[in-house]
Amino acid sequence: MLNMKFGHGDVILVCDGARALILGNIGDSKFPNLRTREAVEEHHASTREQGADAPGRVHASVGSARSSVEQTDWKSQSEADFLGRIIAKLEADMANIRKLHIVAPPKALGILRHSYSHGLKAILGEEIAKDLTGMPVHEIEKLLTGGQAHAG
């Protein structure tokens, strides 16, 4: 269990490459009370389903050898695009966010970090490398706050 502290008006982004929960703390730092502000989910087809052709081939400059070229990972690209849109949405609402905390798997967290603007970095709180997107909000709250119950 973690023991994160959230102030009133803090926003917690819980996401992975296809799902995002944007939670807001309507409680205070002593008794946090996380509520869903927005939930977004996208289905990303596998690269095999999205790819239209076999990977390309390259001819060597000398001789008759040929090598294959790695196929684009369309699913990973779709997930990165999704995460970029989530960050853009939060940046558009920065005036209403006191502090932003992010909980995402390590791979998604790495992608998100490339999208942070200077303004977003200024309000960034904690980053936690965990995948909690499959959990209900009350379980996420319990896990993040170390089991503190909300005030009501």
Stockholm file with secondary structure:
# STOCKHOLM 1.0

chainA/1-152         MLNMKFGHGDVILVCDGARALILGNIGDSKFPNLRTREAVEEHHASTREQGADAPGRVHASVGSARSSVEQTDWKSQSEADFLGRIIAKLEADMANIRKLHIVAPPKALGILRHSYSHGLKAILGEEIAKDLTGMPVHEIEKLLTGGQAHAG
#=GR chainA/1-152 SS CCCCCCCTTCEEEEECSSEEEEEEECSCSSSCCEEEEEEEECCCCCHHHHCCSCCCEEECSSSSCEEECCCCCHHHHHHHHHHHHHHHHHHHTGGGCSCEEEEECHHHHHHHHTTCCHHHHHHEEEEEECCCTTSCHHHHHHHHHTTCCCCC
#=GC SS_cons         CCCCCCCTTCEEEEECSSEEEEEEECSCSSSCCEEEEEEEECCCCCHHHHCCSCCCEEECSSSSCEEECCCCCHHHHHHHHHHHHHHHHHHHTGGGCSCEEEEECHHHHHHHHTTCCHHHHHHEEEEEECCCTTSCHHHHHHHHHTTCCCCC
//
